[in-house]
Amino acid sequence: MNPLNPFAESPRVVTVALNPALDQTIEIAGLRPGTVNRALRMQVDVGGKAVNVASCLSDFGVSAAVTGQIGRDNAALFEELFQRKKIANHCCYLDGLTRINSKLVDTVSGETTDLNMPGPEFAPAAATELLEQVLQRLDLLVEHARWVVLSGSLPPGMPEDVYATITRRVQAAGGAVVLDTSGAPLRAALAAGPKIVKPNRHELAELVGQPLDTLESLVATGRELLARSPAPDLVVVSLGGDGALFLTREQALRALPARVNVSSTVGAGDAMVAGLVAAQLEELSLADTARLATAFAAAKLTRLGPHLPRPAEVRALAQQISVLPIT
């Protein structure tokens, strides 16, 4: 339990990385399954959804902190990223390795194939101890940071309601939670009333147990989330190459994607979450929130790894995002 640089600068946002990863990205010109493929290049990036969010926020000039867990045996790459981007490190150090995921990027088709490992398996007592350590860190961090991002999968053995537990604790202390997960952890955490929820279209369909093949069905389901009690203030449904939906109880907007040269689609959703938080900090309107969050995602597409171009480039890209009302 060894934070490297707590409160080097009071963070405005905290992300919770319960299942971080190292992402090994391999570029191949024309992936051929079942045969020998010769790679063009490889790079290893610190990853996991929560770390990606903090990294993108840092690139945009927003001070961030990360708590959660990393393995001691390959912690150096995480520490280097945190120090280089001035991200406050409040992670718990556990024995063993942080999981390693592989991303196969086909430079011909533009498609990315993900091979994601499950993460370390927790016994009940270890899961309880980690959660308590994270909650204690959040109690201190929320004194400085209003927004807490809960994103990504849970490692095996971690209770499905852990995001719900964290949401209740953070929001009781005056913080606000952004939730980006799927399956049972999403269902459980919704009952705790996070302020912003960002499923993609497939995660939303899984949540309600039915296909959502039309824009109308996606909007209707998003509005059902807004009608719950407790309900989020904002539901964002990312649609990949079709843009994203931004729904409040008063408005419904669709942001269309910008045309950019795609280097990798990995982490675009995480960049959108970072853009949502940045927009909240700037108190933007829903339309401008949609533009900025979509620009974050588009800008991330142009980079390998959890990185954005300069803030001025992201803001210029936001001005190119078309936002349409949904009636």
Summary of the structure (lengths in Angstrom):
residues: 327
radius of gyration: 18.7
end to end distance: 51.0
largest distance: 54.7
contacts: 1163
relative contact order: 0.14
helix: 37%
strand: 23%
